[in-house]
């Protein structure tokens, strides 16, 4: 099966639960969400399905790590089933980073870690799906203003979520970071500060 890939690279996971973990990153092309502050806008187009599952596995096999992060774009806009089977066969732990706006793979294994970074009320009006919210292993909320906090609180209450909650300041701005710090202290949530950017990793 072929996939539209933006890049494959070896780095350190800098966000949320797996912060500090050496990881192979598979960044897929294609995203229909349209976040205005997206730092990966070159991934929005998905016209070129340029990698086979085998070529992806061959490339990440050259890296000395056991953890694979499938990200984008919005990775769930492509059918990941074949790729996930291959990663499982080779014994990788797998993390999928998703906006929650696309369906989960039908045969998704319980040990695949789902990082939900929910994108509510974005320009393209895609809905954050109930099934993805309920399957999430952690929530990593991008925060730029107080309204984002209120949206997150409403989601947690509506779905009775009992998973790690991370706040991630948009664009590493001082104002957003201060808001996230104060909110984490108030609700005993966690701070995700994109440590890979501070150590000048991708």
N, C-alpha and C positions, 0 to 999 in steps of 0.2 A: 504494500500500500504506500502511496506517495503522500508527503506532507509539504505544506508551504512553510518554509523555515526562514526566519530572519538571520539567526546566528546560533551557533553552539559554542559554548565556552566554559572554561574552568575557573571558578572563583570561590569566594567565601559568601555564604548566605548572610546578608546583613539585616534581615528583618524578622521580627516576631520570634516564635518558639525556636526555630532552628538557627538563630543568630550565632555566628561563629563556626558554622559547619562547612567544611570544604564540600563543594557541590559542583556537579555538572549541570549547566543551565541549557535548556532547550527552549529558545524563544521562537514561538510560532508566529507566522504572519496572519493577519486578519483580525479585525475588531470592528464591530458595528455599534459600539456604545457611544463614542464621540466625546469623551471627557475633555473639556476645554483646556485643562491643565496637564494633560497627558505628557509624560516625558519619553514616550515611545511611539510618537506619531508615525514614524516610518514603517511601523508594523501594521498599519490599518488596512492596507491593500493585501489581498490574498490571491492574486492572479497566477502566481508561478509556483506550482507544486513540484519543488525541485529536489526533494530528498526522499529516498525510500526508507522504510523502517530499518533495513539492513545497514544502510550507509550511516544512519543516525547512531545505531548501536555500535558500529565500528569506530566512529569518531569518539564517542564518550568512553569507549573501552580503552582509549589511549590515556585517559586521566586516572590518577590514583585516588579515587574517591568512591564511596559506596552510596552516595545520596544524589538523586537527580531531581531537579526542579523544572517542571514543565510550566512555562509562562508565556506571555505574549506582549501585545495583542490580547485577545481573548482565546485561550487555548481550546476551550470547549466548543468553539464554533467549528472545529475539525473533529472527525471521528477518531478518538484516541485509542480505541479498543485494541487495535493491532500493535500499536507502539507500547501500550501498557503491558500486553502479554509478553512482548520481547524483554522489557525491563524486568518483569517478574522472573522470567526464565533465567536471567543473568544475576538475579539476587539483589538488585538495587532496592533501596528504600526510595519511595516516590512521593513527591509533593506537587500538587497542582495548585497554582495560584489563579483564582477566577473572580470575575466581577459578579458572578451569580446569575448572569443574564442568558445563559445557554444551558441546554440539558446536560446532565451528567451521562457518562458512558453507561450503557445498559448493564454491562457485566463488571462494574466497578468493584474492586476488591475492598474489603473492610480496612485493610492496612494501608491503603493509599491515603495520604494526609491531604485534606482539603483546606487550603487557606482561602477563606472568603473575604475579599476586599469589596464590599458591596457598593455598587454604583447606582444610587437612587437619583431620579430626576435629572438625568443627563440629557443633552440635546436631542439624542435619537430616540428618547422615550422608551427604552427597553426596560422591562420589568425584572426586578430581582426575584428569582423563582423560589417558591416555598420549599421545593425538594432540595435545593442547594443549601438554603439556610439551615435546614434541619440536618443535613449531612455534614456540615462544616465541623472541622476539628478545632478551628480557631477563627476568630474574626479580627481582621486588620483593617481598621476604619481610617480612611484618609480624612484629615480634619483641617479645615481652613477657617471655620467660624463656628459660633455657638450652635447654629442651626444643625450642623453636622452631628454634634453631640446629642441633640434632641432626637434626631432621626435614628441614631444608634440606640438610644434608650428605648424608643418605641419598638424597635425591632426585637430587642432583648426581652422586653415585657410581653410582647405579642406571642413570641415563640418559646418563652420560658427557657431561654438559652442558658446552658451551664457549660460553657467552653471558655478557654482563655480569651480575653478581650484586649486587643492592642490598639492604641491610638497612634497614628503616624502623621506628623505635621506635614502639610503640603509645602513643597519647595524648600523645606528646612527653614522656613521663615521664623524670625524671633517671636512674632506675635502668635503664630500657630503653635509653635513649640511651647510657649508659656501657657497657652490655653490647654494643651494636651497634658503638660506636667500637672497643672492644678486640678484638672479633671481626674487624672489617674490617682492622685492623692485623695481626692474626695470619694471616689467609688472603688478604690483598691483595684483598679485596672492596671494594665501594663503599657509601657512606652516603647514604641518602635521608632528608632531614629535613623534608619538607613545607614548603619555603621560602615557598610562597604564604601559609601561616598567619602566618609571621613578618612578611610585608609587608602583612598584613591584606587579602589577596585571597581569593576563594573557591577 
